Amino acid sequence: MWLYKFFLIFLVLHKCLANIDDLSDNEFAEFEEFDETEATVVGDDQSSSKESESDEFEPASSKQEDAFALDDDDEVLVDIEVDSEFEHFQDADEFEGFEDKEEKPLVEPKITIAKVPINLRQSWDSYYLEILMITGLFVYFVNFALGRSKNTKIANAWFQTHKQLFEENFAMVGDDGNQERNENVSLIKERENVFTLWCSGRTCCEGMLVELRLLKRQDLVAIIANMMKPSLDQVHVTVRMNKEDMDSFIFAAASKKTALHFTKELQDISVYCPERKAGEKFNIPASFQVMSEIGEATSAMLDSKVVSVLNKYGEYIDYIHFSDQYSGAKPTEEASSGALKQPDVEKVLRFGFNVPVKGVPLEEALPRLKPLMIMVFYCIDKIKRYRLTKEGKNKADKNRQKVEEIFLKSTHQARAEAAAARREEKKRQEKEKILAEEDPEKQRRWEVKEEKRQAKKRAPRMKQLKVKAL
């Protein structure tokens, strides 16, 4: 009996030693057993029972081989486990009402390229604005070239017509400051429609400036404006007289439109003779108006020769203006309020003539202006000889003195402020000069002097009365 118990104990110890050897050889045996149990749960019940029974009687070596086999199949077992984890997504009853839609392959969009016709003659309506602009630019540049050439032709023709007359009355014609000799002279082109000529070297005058102001034929916009409001080509002559060769008076005879402009815009006319008188009273055309400061000067200027020229060539004459107080256009209110002295004046004779080139050839139109230029030289000599009477001279002097008094009254406050500013500036400079010196005694004396002056200025003023002794 004891022999049988000893045999059983030996078998148990032998099995335990075998299990201990398996564990020492494979450190992950416990986990393999855990994986085996999971595999048995997923598999069939029958196969699991058979494998468990066979494992009990298998030797340790076979179990060790199975353990290595399980190590190689770990990934497969994990995949099976993952599939079992998401197995509910494969259940059709889990997602009722959802239909499986077959995904259609992506198809690239088809690009359709429109066929543009090569021939564009049928679609010119789409470019009417561009065509209009190009046509307008072409017309503008063609008109610019033609208008500029025509203005140059008129100016040169006028100069050639009057060149001999200028050379007879002036020592130098066409002086522009660069010419040493009076050869090959011509007009100076200021702008495309403005030409000037300066003549000098004559007694009783400093010189004569001739200015041709022609229409802006090179400007298409100006031509269209001229159609709505017609104007004429003009010649403006300005003679600057010597101070001793002209007496003190103002006289003007002009067309009605120009006379109205003179009374509103020119300083001397608006101040000394704003009244406009009809030309019929002086035996000149009714289209003229006369503005004069002194009556005797009017009768002296409108003598028989001047009146005959005005009657015969009245359509070519725009204005005649003689003034010893000419200062140009009337200053604006802002400029006049800030002015501390009267504008500079000069003694001038001004003439304005219309050039009759419309509908008349230049060879016939320009010679008609030659008698007008002869009248200019006649007036220069007449002004040199003419002198006012004593009464007229006194009247002219009183008018100028009155205008000066009015100006001084209007600018009294401004001049007082300017004088005070000059005194303060002088004192400031004197103070800076004293402080810049290193002599303290001199600075002290200046400060004492300045304090006395300020005290005297602040002291009340008292009148001193003289009483005669009995």
C-alpha positions as CSV (number, residue, x, y, z in Angstrom):
1,M,0.0,0.0,0.0
2,W,2.7,2.4,0.9
3,L,4.4,1.5,-2.3
4,Y,1.4,2.7,-4.3
5,K,1.3,6.1,-2.4
6,F,5.0,6.5,-3.1
7,F,4.4,6.0,-6.8
8,L,1.7,8.6,-7.0
9,I,3.8,11.2,-5.1
10,F,6.6,10.5,-7.6
11,L,4.3,11.2,-10.6
12,V,3.1,14.4,-9.1
13,L,6.6,15.7,-8.5
14,H,7.7,14.7,-11.9
15,K,4.8,16.7,-13.5
16,C,5.5,19.7,-11.4
17,L,9.2,19.6,-12.4
18,A,8.2,19.4,-16.1
19,N,5.9,22.5,-15.7
20,I,8.7,24.4,-14.1
21,D,11.0,23.6,-17.0
22,D,8.4,24.9,-19.5
23,L,8.0,28.1,-17.6
24,S,11.7,28.7,-17.5
25,D,12.1,28.1,-21.2
26,N,9.1,30.3,-22.2
27,E,8.7,33.4,-20.1
28,F,5.4,34.3,-21.9
29,A,3.8,30.9,-21.2
30,E,1.2,32.5,-19.0
31,F,0.1,34.9,-21.8
32,E,0.1,32.0,-24.2
33,E,-2.3,30.1,-22.0
34,F,-4.4,33.3,-21.9
35,D,-4.4,33.5,-25.7
36,E,-5.2,29.8,-25.9
37,T,-8.2,30.3,-23.7
38,E,-9.4,33.2,-25.9
39,A,-8.9,31.1,-29.0
40,T,-10.9,28.3,-27.5
41,V,-13.8,30.8,-26.8
42,V,-13.9,32.0,-30.4
43,G,-13.6,28.4,-31.8
44,D,-16.2,25.6,-31.7
45,D,-17.0,24.0,-28.4
46,Q,-16.2,20.5,-29.6
47,S,-12.7,21.3,-30.9
48,S,-11.9,23.2,-27.7
49,S,-12.9,20.2,-25.6
50,K,-10.9,17.9,-27.6
51,E,-7.8,20.1,-27.5
52,S,-8.1,20.5,-23.8
53,E,-8.3,16.7,-23.3
54,S,-5.4,16.1,-25.5
55,D,-3.3,18.8,-23.7
56,E,-3.7,17.0,-20.4
57,F,-2.0,13.9,-21.7
58,E,0.5,15.4,-24.1
59,P,4.1,15.6,-22.9
60,A,5.8,18.9,-22.1
61,S,7.8,18.9,-25.3
62,S,4.7,19.0,-27.5
63,K,3.3,21.8,-25.4
64,Q,6.4,23.8,-25.9
65,E,6.2,23.4,-29.7
66,D,2.6,24.5,-29.5
67,A,3.7,27.6,-27.6
68,F,6.2,28.5,-30.3
69,A,3.5,28.0,-32.9
70,L,1.2,30.3,-31.1
71,D,3.8,33.0,-31.0
72,D,4.0,32.9,-34.8
73,D,0.3,33.2,-35.2
74,D,-0.2,36.1,-32.7
75,E,-0.9,38.6,-35.5
76,V,-3.6,36.4,-37.0
77,L,-5.3,36.1,-33.6
78,V,-5.2,39.8,-33.1
79,D,-6.8,40.4,-36.4
80,I,-9.5,38.0,-35.6
81,E,-10.1,39.8,-32.3
82,V,-10.3,43.2,-34.1
83,D,-12.8,41.8,-36.6
84,S,-14.9,40.5,-33.8
85,E,-14.7,43.9,-32.1
86,F,-16.2,45.7,-35.1
87,E,-18.5,42.8,-36.0
88,H,-21.6,44.8,-35.3
89,F,-20.9,47.0,-38.3
90,Q,-21.5,43.9,-40.5
91,D,-24.9,43.3,-39.0
92,A,-27.6,44.2,-41.5
93,D,-30.2,44.7,-38.7
94,E,-28.0,47.3,-37.0
95,F,-28.4,49.9,-39.8
96,E,-32.0,49.6,-41.0
97,G,-33.2,52.2,-43.5
98,F,-29.7,52.8,-45.0
99,E,-29.1,51.6,-48.4
100,D,-25.7,50.8,-49.7
101,K,-24.8,53.3,-52.5
102,E,-22.3,52.3,-55.0
103,E,-19.6,55.0,-55.2
104,K,-19.3,56.2,-58.7
105,P,-15.8,56.9,-60.0
106,L,-14.8,60.5,-60.3
107,V,-15.1,61.8,-63.9
108,E,-13.2,64.9,-65.0
109,P,-15.4,67.8,-66.2
110,K,-15.6,68.3,-69.8
111,I,-14.4,71.7,-70.9
112,T,-16.1,73.1,-74.0
113,I,-14.0,75.7,-75.9
114,A,-16.1,78.2,-77.9
115,K,-15.1,78.6,-81.5
116,V,-14.2,82.3,-82.1
117,P,-14.8,83.3,-85.7
118,I,-11.7,84.5,-87.5
119,N,-13.6,87.1,-89.5
120,L,-14.8,90.0,-87.2
121,R,-16.6,92.0,-89.8
122,Q,-20.0,90.8,-88.4
123,S,-19.2,92.1,-84.8
124,W,-18.0,95.7,-85.4
125,D,-20.9,96.9,-83.3
126,S,-19.0,95.7,-80.2
127,Y,-16.2,98.2,-80.9
128,Y,-18.1,101.4,-81.7
129,L,-16.8,103.2,-78.6
130,E,-13.1,102.4,-79.5
131,I,-13.7,103.4,-83.1
132,L,-15.2,106.7,-82.0
133,M,-12.3,107.5,-79.7
134,I,-9.7,106.7,-82.3
135,T,-11.6,108.8,-84.9
136,G,-11.8,111.7,-82.4
137,L,-8.1,111.6,-81.6
138,F,-7.3,111.5,-85.3
139,V,-9.5,114.5,-86.1
140,Y,-8.0,116.4,-83.1
141,F,-4.4,115.9,-84.2
142,V,-5.2,116.8,-87.8
143,N,-7.0,119.9,-86.7
144,F,-4.0,120.8,-84.4
145,A,-1.5,120.6,-87.3
146,L,-3.8,122.6,-89.7
147,G,-4.7,125.2,-87.1
148,R,-1.2,125.8,-86.0
149,S,0.0,126.2,-89.5
150,K,-2.8,128.7,-90.3
151,N,-2.1,130.8,-87.3
152,T,1.6,130.9,-88.2
153,K,0.7,131.9,-91.7
154,I,-1.5,134.8,-90.5
155,A,1.1,136.1,-88.1
156,N,3.9,136.1,-90.7
157,A,1.7,137.7,-93.3
158,W,0.7,140.5,-90.9
159,F,4.3,141.1,-90.0
160,Q,5.5,141.3,-93.6
161,T,2.7,143.8,-94.3
162,H,3.8,146.1,-91.5
163,K,7.5,145.5,-91.4
164,Q,8.5,148.5,-93.4
165,L,6.3,150.8,-91.3
166,F,7.9,149.6,-88.1
167,E,11.4,150.0,-89.5
168,E,10.7,153.6,-90.5
169,N,9.5,154.5,-87.0
170,F,11.8,152.5,-84.8
171,A,15.6,151.9,-84.7
172,M,15.2,148.3,-83.6
173,V,12.4,145.9,-84.6
174,G,11.9,142.5,-83.2
175,D,14.4,142.8,-80.4
176,D,14.2,139.6,-78.2
177,G,17.3,140.3,-76.2
178,N,19.4,137.8,-78.1
179,Q,19.9,139.4,-81.5
180,E,22.8,141.7,-81.9
181,R,21.8,143.0,-85.3
182,N,18.5,143.8,-86.8
183,E,18.6,141.1,-89.4
184,N,16.2,138.3,-90.3
185,V,13.8,139.5,-87.6
186,S,10.5,137.7,-87.0
187,L,7.7,137.5,-84.5
188,I,8.3,135.7,-81.2
189,K,6.0,132.7,-80.7
190,E,4.7,132.7,-77.2
191,R,2.0,130.1,-77.7
192,E,0.4,128.4,-80.7
193,N,-2.0,131.3,-81.1
194,V,0.0,134.2,-79.5
195,F,2.8,136.0,-81.2
196,T,4.7,139.1,-79.9
197,L,6.9,141.8,-81.4
198,W,9.0,144.4,-79.4
199,C,10.1,147.6,-81.1
200,S,12.3,150.2,-79.5
201,G,14.5,153.2,-80.4
202,R,12.1,156.1,-80.9
203,T,11.7,159.5,-79.3
204,C,9.1,160.1,-76.6
205,C,8.5,156.4,-75.8
206,E,10.4,153.6,-74.2
207,G,9.2,151.1,-76.7
208,M,6.1,149.4,-78.3
209,L,4.9,145.9,-77.7
210,V,2.7,144.3,-80.4
211,E,0.8,141.2,-79.5
212,L,-1.2,139.1,-82.0
213,R,-3.9,137.1,-80.2
214,L,-5.3,134.8,-82.8
215,L,-8.1,132.3,-82.4
216,K,-7.1,128.9,-81.0
217,R,-7.5,127.1,-84.3
218,Q,-5.2,124.3,-83.1
219,D,-7.7,123.5,-80.3
220,L,-10.8,121.6,-81.5
221,V,-12.7,122.3,-78.3
222,A,-12.0,126.1,-78.7
223,I,-13.3,125.9,-82.3
224,I,-16.6,124.4,-81.1
225,A,-16.9,127.0,-78.4
226,N,-16.2,129.8,-80.9
227,M,-19.1,128.5,-83.0
228,M,-21.4,129.1,-80.0
229,K,-19.8,132.4,-79.0
230,P,-18.0,134.0,-82.0
231,S,-14.8,136.0,-81.4
232,L,-12.2,137.5,-83.7
233,D,-8.5,137.6,-84.2
234,Q,-7.0,140.7,-82.6
235,V,-3.9,142.8,-82.5
236,H,-3.0,144.6,-79.2
237,V,-0.5,147.4,-79.3
238,T,0.9,148.9,-76.1
239,V,3.2,152.0,-76.2
240,R,5.0,152.9,-73.0
241,M,5.5,156.7,-73.0
242,N,8.2,158.6,-71.1
243,K,7.0,160.2,-67.9
244,E,7.8,163.7,-69.2
245,D,6.2,163.2,-72.6
246,M,2.6,162.6,-71.4
247,D,0.3,164.8,-69.4
248,S,-2.1,163.7,-66.6
249,F,-5.3,162.5,-68.1
250,I,-7.3,159.3,-68.9
251,F,-9.2,158.8,-72.1
252,A,-10.8,155.7,-73.7
253,A,-13.1,155.0,-76.7
254,A,-14.2,151.4,-77.1
255,S,-17.0,149.2,-78.4
256,K,-19.9,148.8,-76.0
257,K,-18.9,145.3,-74.9
258,T,-15.2,146.3,-74.3
259,A,-16.3,149.6,-72.6
260,L,-18.3,147.6,-70.1
261,H,-15.4,145.3,-69.4
262,F,-13.1,148.3,-68.9
263,T,-15.3,150.0,-66.3
264,K,-15.5,146.7,-64.3
265,E,-12.0,145.3,-64.7
266,L,-9.5,148.1,-65.2
267,Q,-8.3,150.0,-62.2
268,D,-7.7,153.4,-63.8
269,I,-11.0,153.5,-65.7
270,S,-13.2,152.2,-62.8
271,V,-11.6,154.9,-60.4
272,Y,-11.2,158.0,-62.5
273,C,-13.8,157.8,-65.3
274,P,-16.5,155.1,-64.7
275,E,-19.1,157.0,-66.7
276,R,-19.7,155.8,-70.2
277,K,-21.0,158.3,-72.8
278,A,-22.5,157.6,-76.2
279,G,-20.2,158.0,-79.2
280,E,-22.8,159.9,-81.2
281,K,-22.1,163.0,-79.1
282,F,-18.5,163.1,-80.4
283,N,-19.3,162.3,-84.1
284,I,-18.1,158.7,-84.0
285,P,-20.1,155.6,-84.7
286,A,-22.9,154.7,-82.2
287,S,-21.2,151.3,-81.6
288,F,-18.5,153.2,-79.5
289,Q,-18.6,154.6,-76.0
290,V,-16.4,157.3,-74.6
291,M,-14.9,157.3,-71.1
292,S,-12.9,160.4,-70.2
293,E,-11.6,162.1,-67.0
294,I,-11.3,165.6,-68.3
295,G,-13.6,167.0,-71.0
296,E,-10.9,169.1,-72.8
297,A,-8.8,166.0,-73.2
298,T,-11.6,164.2,-75.0
299,S,-12.0,167.0,-77.6
300,A,-8.3,167.1,-78.1
301,M,-7.9,163.4,-78.7
302,L,-10.9,163.0,-81.0
303,D,-9.7,165.4,-83.6
304,S,-10.7,165.3,-87.3
305,K,-8.1,162.7,-88.3
306,V,-8.9,160.2,-85.5
307,V,-12.6,160.7,-86.0
308,S,-12.3,160.0,-89.7
309,V,-10.4,156.8,-89.0
310,L,-13.0,155.7,-86.4
311,N,-15.8,156.3,-88.9
312,K,-14.1,154.6,-91.8
313,Y,-12.5,151.6,-90.0
314,G,-14.8,151.3,-87.0
315,E,-15.4,147.6,-87.6
316,Y,-11.7,146.9,-87.2
317,I,-11.2,149.0,-84.1
318,D,-12.0,147.5,-80.7
319,Y,-10.6,150.2,-78.3
320,I,-8.3,153.2,-77.8
321,H,-7.0,153.8,-74.3
322,F,-4.7,156.6,-73.1
323,S,-3.8,156.7,-69.4
324,D,-1.2,158.1,-67.1
325,Q,-2.4,155.9,-64.2
326,Y,-2.5,152.5,-65.9
327,S,-1.8,149.6,-63.4
328,G,-3.6,146.8,-65.1
329,A,-6.6,144.9,-63.9
330,K,-8.4,145.8,-60.7
331,P,-7.0,143.9,-57.7
332,T,-9.2,141.6,-55.7
333,E,-10.6,142.4,-52.3
334,E,-8.1,140.2,-50.5
335,A,-5.1,141.7,-52.3
336,S,-6.4,145.3,-51.9
337,S,-7.1,144.8,-48.1
338,G,-3.5,143.6,-47.5
339,A,-1.8,146.3,-49.7
340,L,0.1,149.0,-47.9
341,K,0.8,151.2,-50.9
342,Q,-0.9,152.0,-54.2
343,P,0.1,149.8,-57.2
344,D,2.8,151.1,-59.5
345,V,1.4,153.0,-62.5
346,E,2.8,153.8,-65.9
347,K,1.9,156.1,-68.8
348,V,0.7,154.0,-71.7
349,L,-1.2,154.2,-75.0
350,R,-3.2,151.0,-75.8
351,F,-4.9,150.0,-79.0
352,G,-6.9,147.0,-79.9
353,F,-7.7,146.1,-83.6
354,N,-9.7,143.2,-85.1
355,V,-8.1,141.2,-87.9
356,P,-10.6,140.6,-90.7
357,V,-9.5,137.2,-92.0
358,K,-12.8,135.4,-92.0
359,G,-14.1,134.9,-95.6
360,V,-11.4,137.3,-97.0
361,P,-8.0,136.3,-98.4
362,L,-5.0,137.4,-96.3
363,E,-3.6,139.5,-99.2
364,E,-6.7,141.7,-99.1
365,A,-7.6,141.6,-95.4
366,L,-4.2,142.5,-93.8
367,P,-3.5,145.7,-95.8
368,R,-6.7,147.2,-94.4
369,L,-5.1,147.3,-90.9
370,K,-2.2,149.4,-92.2
371,P,-4.0,152.8,-91.8
372,L,-4.7,151.8,-88.1
373,M,-1.0,151.4,-87.4
374,I,-0.4,154.8,-89.0
375,M,-3.0,156.2,-86.6
376,V,-1.0,154.7,-83.7
377,F,2.2,156.6,-84.6
378,Y,0.1,159.8,-85.1
379,C,-1.3,159.4,-81.6
380,I,2.2,159.0,-80.2
381,D,3.3,162.3,-81.6
382,K,0.1,164.0,-80.6
383,I,0.3,162.9,-77.0
384,K,3.9,164.2,-76.8
385,R,2.8,167.7,-77.9
386,Y,-0.5,167.9,-76.0
387,R,-0.6,169.7,-72.7
388,L,-3.6,170.4,-70.4
389,T,-4.7,173.9,-69.5
390,K,-4.2,175.2,-66.0
391,E,-7.8,174.4,-65.0
392,G,-7.6,170.9,-66.4
393,K,-4.2,170.3,-64.7
394,N,-5.6,171.4,-61.4
395,K,-8.6,169.1,-61.8
396,A,-6.4,166.1,-62.7
397,D,-4.1,166.8,-59.7
398,K,-7.2,167.0,-57.3
399,N,-8.6,163.8,-58.6
400,R,-5.3,162.0,-58.0
401,Q,-4.9,163.5,-54.5
402,K,-8.4,162.5,-53.6
403,V,-7.8,158.9,-54.7
404,E,-4.6,158.8,-52.6
405,E,-6.4,160.1,-49.5
406,I,-9.1,157.5,-49.8
407,F,-6.5,154.8,-50.1
408,L,-4.6,156.1,-47.1
409,K,-7.8,156.1,-45.0
410,S,-8.7,152.6,-46.0
411,T,-5.2,151.3,-45.2
412,H,-4.6,153.4,-42.1
413,Q,-5.0,150.5,-39.6
414,A,-3.0,148.1,-41.7
415,R,-0.1,150.6,-42.0
416,A,-0.3,151.3,-38.2
417,E,0.0,147.6,-37.5
418,A,2.9,147.3,-39.9
419,A,4.7,150.3,-38.3
420,A,4.2,148.7,-34.8
421,A,5.6,145.4,-36.1
422,R,8.6,147.2,-37.5
423,R,9.2,149.0,-34.1
424,E,9.0,145.8,-32.2
425,E,11.4,144.1,-34.5
426,K,13.8,147.0,-34.1
427,K,13.6,146.7,-30.3
428,R,14.1,143.0,-30.4
429,Q,17.2,143.3,-32.5
430,E,18.6,146.0,-30.1
431,K,18.0,143.8,-27.1
432,E,19.7,140.8,-28.7
433,K,22.7,143.0,-29.6
434,I,23.0,144.3,-25.9
435,L,22.6,140.8,-24.5
436,A,25.3,139.4,-26.8
437,E,27.8,141.8,-25.4
438,E,29.9,140.8,-22.3
439,D,29.8,144.2,-20.6
440,P,27.3,143.9,-17.7
441,E,27.4,147.6,-16.9
442,K,26.2,148.4,-20.4
443,Q,23.4,145.8,-20.1
444,R,22.4,147.3,-16.8
445,R,22.2,150.9,-18.2
446,W,20.1,149.6,-21.1
447,E,17.7,147.9,-18.7
448,V,17.3,151.1,-16.7
449,K,16.6,153.0,-19.8
450,E,14.0,150.5,-21.0
451,E,12.2,150.6,-17.6
452,K,12.0,154.4,-17.7
453,R,10.6,154.3,-21.2
454,Q,8.0,151.7,-20.2
455,A,7.0,153.7,-17.1
456,K,6.7,156.9,-19.2
457,K,4.5,155.0,-21.6
458,R,2.2,153.7,-18.9
459,A,1.9,157.1,-17.1
460,P,-1.4,159.0,-17.8
461,R,-1.1,161.9,-20.1
462,M,-2.0,165.3,-18.9
463,K,-2.5,168.5,-20.8
464,Q,-0.4,171.4,-19.8
465,L,-2.2,174.8,-19.7
466,K,-0.5,178.1,-19.8
467,V,-2.0,181.0,-17.8
468,K,-1.1,184.5,-18.7
469,A,-0.1,186.7,-15.8
470,L,-2.4,189.7,-15.0
